[in-house]
Amino acid sequence: MREKKLRVALIGCGRIAVKHIMAITKKNSGLLLCAVAGKAPGALDKLLDAGKLPGKKKHQLKNTVNTYTDYNRMLEKEKPDITSITAPSGLHYAMAKAAMFSGSHILLEKPMSMKASQAKALFDISEQKNRQIAMGHIFRYFPVVGHLQTDVAAGRFGKISHGSVIVRWGHDQTYYDQTDWRGTWEHDGGVLMNQCVHAIDLICWLMNGHAIAANAMLGKRFHDMAAEDIALGTLKLDNGALCQIEGTTNSPSRDHEATFYLLGEKGDFRMGIRRGRPYFDIRINGKKKNLEYFMKEIRSRGLSGLFSLTNPHAGIYADLRDAILNGKSPIADAKSGMLSVESVLALYLSAKEKKQIEIPLATDFSSTEMSEYIFGA
């Protein structure tokens, strides 16, 4: 029986869109790129060149993929099975809403939205329209992570004391200068909303809970932009565990690091990625369990699962395709997108009001309301 291919349309042609092109066009992906919407002339050609695709495949895509400057027109004409949205964060809500009302499922880059009520609305629309939203929370798709989450939820690590996450994802000033929306409160936010949101999603997921209170302090030390380049915060989860957060773009740009730690009564683990290299240290009852979890990964996904770091978006697409065809929820679903946005916004509001903020938020809040925040005050 011939494999059913799902048609994918892409909105946005920035740097992250290259990873989407590579994942969609990967051999045996079960996907077909049908259209791309972008404002810049020759956007598709630039994406295909950046993706370093073989000449034959590149030529074929240039001749078969339709290009648009108006994403609404694209949705109307193409009726894709999946719409992938990689545009600036402040545009996510309008684009995702339009795509779901056109009948499409969504792969939405983080964050889901820049406003709490908009994230909730997208979740509600996905439920009402029976449309899947897979979030670009790439850390959930890294090797071993899913097995750890399952075992924490099953109690193998015992009662959870606390967790921590460190995101030192350095960028120089040229990163923020390359386009006028980067580092703005309206379309991007700072290190919490841009670099930390999927790390916050992961640590809460691993700790088998969701945030119910937030405290934070923000700084802007090295960059000329509107939002923060350093943030320190804490979250309290519904299961009583505490989580510590450090995020910065002030670290060296060639030394990217994302580190996660969890401590339970019966065990703990440290894991992360630094300079593109993953590491794990998993212990239960004092015994190292790295090999056990590597074998679990190989049995469940084969050797290819261990190499998913090269482009985790391929895992997101495979998971979304499976969810659509088999009526399941994606691993990083609409609810995860909504909860992670609310956690980040609560951290922002805590810094602004200099007090602990309860979650869910008592009133709606948007990142744009941080525009008058005074750093160092």
NORPERA-V877725 format. One record per residue. N is the residue number from 1. PHI is phi as a letter, one per 20 degrees, with the letter a starting at -180 (NA if undefined). PSI is psi in whole degrees, 0 to 359 (* if undefined). D_FIRST is the distance of its C-alpha to the first C-alpha in whole Angstrom. Layout:
((N,PHI,PSI,D_FIRST) (N,PHI,PSI,D_FIRST))
This chain:
((1,NA,132,0) (2,f,137,4) (3,f,133,6) (4,f,126,9) (5,e,133,12) (6,e,136,15) (7,e,131,18) (8,d,132,22) (9,d,141,25) (10,d,129,28) (11,d,120,32) (12,o,135,34) (13,c,35,35) (14,e,195,37) (15,f,320,36) (16,f,337,34) (17,f,334,32) (18,f,319,31) (19,f,325,29) (20,f,315,27) (21,g,315,26) (22,f,321,26) (23,f,318,23) (24,f,319,21) (25,e,4,21) (26,f,143,20) (27,g,134,17) (28,m,28,14) (29,f,339,16) (30,m,19,13) (31,c,156,16) (32,c,117,18) (33,f,118,21) (34,d,334,23) (35,a,155,26) (36,c,134,29) (37,d,125,33) (38,b,155,36) (39,e,326,39) (40,f,140,40) (41,f,141,40) (42,m,25,37) (43,f,317,36) (44,f,315,32) (45,g,319,34) (46,f,321,36) (47,f,316,33) (48,f,323,31) (49,f,317,34) (50,f,329,34) (51,f,354,31) (52,l,46,31) (53,f,153,28) (54,g,148,28) (55,g,318,29) (56,f,315,27) (57,f,320,24) (58,f,314,27) (59,f,318,28) (60,f,316,25) (61,f,322,25) (62,f,330,29) (63,e,346,27) (64,d,340,24) (65,e,124,26) (66,e,143,28) (67,d,145,31) (68,c,154,34) (69,d,347,37) (70,d,111,37) (71,f,329,34) (72,f,320,34) (73,f,319,34) (74,f,314,31) (75,f,321,29) (76,f,318,30) (77,e,320,29) (78,e,327,25) (79,l,57,25) (80,f,155,22) (81,f,322,20) (82,c,134,22) (83,d,123,26) (84,d,128,27) (85,d,115,31) (86,c,18,33) (87,f,172,36) (88,g,146,40) (89,g,325,40) (90,f,347,42) (91,e,354,40) (92,g,316,37) (93,f,307,38) (94,f,318,38) (95,f,315,35) (96,f,320,33) (97,f,313,34) (98,f,318,34) (99,f,315,30) (100,f,322,29) (101,f,339,31) (102,e,353,29) (103,o,6,26) (104,e,149,25) (105,e,168,24) (106,c,138,26) (107,d,113,27) (108,d,121,31) (109,f,153,33) (110,f,154,36) (111,f,163,38) (112,g,318,37) (113,a,175,40) (114,d,7,43) (115,c,136,45) (116,g,315,44) (117,f,329,44) (118,f,320,41) (119,f,317,39) (120,f,321,40) (121,f,320,39) (122,f,320,36) (123,f,314,35) (124,f,319,36) (125,f,318,34) (126,f,324,31) (127,f,315,31) (128,f,321,32) (129,e,358,30) (130,l,45,27) (131,d,137,26) (132,e,139,25) (133,d,119,28) (134,d,124,27) (135,e,150,30) (136,f,45,31) (137,e,78,33) (138,f,332,31) (139,f,333,34) (140,f,341,31) (141,d,6,29) (142,f,156,31) (143,g,143,31) (144,m,333,32) (145,g,313,33) (146,f,323,31) (147,f,323,32) (148,f,316,35) (149,f,317,35) (150,f,317,34) (151,f,325,36) (152,f,314,39) (153,f,328,38) (154,e,354,38) (155,n,8,42) (156,f,330,41) (157,e,3,44) (158,m,192,46) (159,f,135,47) (160,e,128,47) (161,e,301,50) (162,a,172,49) (163,b,170,47) (164,b,154,47) (165,c,135,45) (166,c,124,47) (167,c,104,45) (168,d,89,47) (169,d,77,45) (170,f,142,48) (171,c,140,48) (172,e,179,51) (173,f,332,52) (174,f,331,50) (175,f,318,47) (176,e,337,49) (177,e,345,51) (178,f,337,47) (179,b,148,47) (180,f,351,49) (181,e,345,47) (182,f,137,47) (183,m,5,49) (184,e,152,50) (185,f,330,50) (186,f,317,48) (187,d,355,45) (188,b,315,45) (189,m,185,47) (190,d,211,48) (191,f,328,47) (192,f,310,46) (193,f,326,44) (194,e,302,42) (195,e,333,42) (196,e,345,43) (197,f,319,41) (198,f,340,38) (199,f,321,40) (200,f,319,42) (201,g,314,38) (202,f,314,37) (203,f,323,41) (204,f,320,41) (205,f,314,37) (206,f,326,38) (207,e,3,41) (208,l,45,40) (209,b,181,42) (210,c,155,42) (211,f,139,45) (212,c,353,48) (213,b,150,51) (214,b,144,52) (215,c,140,54) (216,b,158,54) (217,c,143,57) (218,c,154,56) (219,b,158,57) (220,c,103,57) (221,d,317,58) (222,d,351,57) (223,d,148,55) (224,e,95,56) (225,a,176,54) (226,f,317,54) (227,e,185,52) (228,e,149,53) (229,d,1,52) (230,b,134,53) (231,b,139,52) (232,c,135,53) (233,b,170,52) (234,c,147,52) (235,c,143,49) (236,d,132,50) (237,e,164,47) (238,f,342,47) (239,e,6,47) (240,n,346,50) (241,f,154,49) (242,d,152,50) (243,c,132,48) (244,d,139,50) (245,c,131,49) (246,c,127,50) (247,c,136,48) (248,b,150,50) (249,d,16,49) (250,e,348,53) (251,f,167,51) (252,g,136,51) (253,f,344,48) (254,e,11,47) (255,c,56,47) (256,f,137,44) (257,b,135,44) (258,c,119,42) (259,c,139,44) (260,c,142,43) (261,c,140,45) (262,c,135,45) (263,c,124,48) (264,c,173,47) (265,f,324,50) (266,d,352,48) (267,a,177,46) (268,b,164,46) (269,b,148,43) (270,d,135,44) (271,b,163,41) (272,r,191,40) (273,c,134,40) (274,b,127,43) (275,l,36,43) (276,n,359,39) (277,d,125,39) (278,e,157,38) (279,b,153,40) (280,b,145,40) (281,b,100,43) (282,d,125,42) (283,c,135,45) (284,c,127,45) (285,l,38,48) (286,n,357,50) (287,d,136,47) (288,f,133,45) (289,c,18,41) (290,g,311,39) (291,f,320,38) (292,g,317,36) (293,f,327,34) (294,f,318,33) (295,f,323,32) (296,g,318,30) (297,f,316,28) (298,f,319,27) (299,f,326,26) (300,e,324,24) (301,c,0,23) (302,m,180,23) (303,f,332,26) (304,f,332,24) (305,f,328,26) (306,f,344,29) (307,d,16,29) (308,f,347,27) (309,f,335,31) (310,f,325,30) (311,b,85,28) (312,f,343,28) (313,f,332,26) (314,f,323,23) (315,f,323,23) (316,f,316,24) (317,f,318,21) (318,f,319,19) (319,f,318,21) (320,f,318,21) (321,g,316,17) (322,f,320,17) (323,f,318,20) (324,f,314,18) (325,f,335,15) (326,d,10,17) (327,m,35,20) (328,d,172,22) (329,e,142,25) (330,f,158,25) (331,g,316,27) (332,d,92,29) (333,e,186,29) (334,g,321,32) (335,f,321,34) (336,f,322,35) (337,f,317,35) (338,f,313,38) (339,f,321,40) (340,f,322,40) (341,f,316,41) (342,f,324,44) (343,f,315,45) (344,f,316,46) (345,f,325,48) (346,f,321,50) (347,f,317,51) (348,f,314,52) (349,f,325,54) (350,f,316,55) (351,f,320,56) (352,f,316,58) (353,e,357,60) (354,l,47,61) (355,b,167,60) (356,f,139,57) (357,d,130,54) (358,e,149,52) (359,c,132,49) (360,f,154,48) (361,f,142,50) (362,f,326,53) (363,c,161,52) (364,f,149,50) (365,b,142,50) (366,c,153,49) (367,f,333,49) (368,f,338,51) (369,f,356,54) (370,e,359,54) (371,f,335,56) (372,d,10,59) (373,f,134,59) (374,d,113,62) (375,f,135,61) (376,n,357,63) (377,f,*,65))
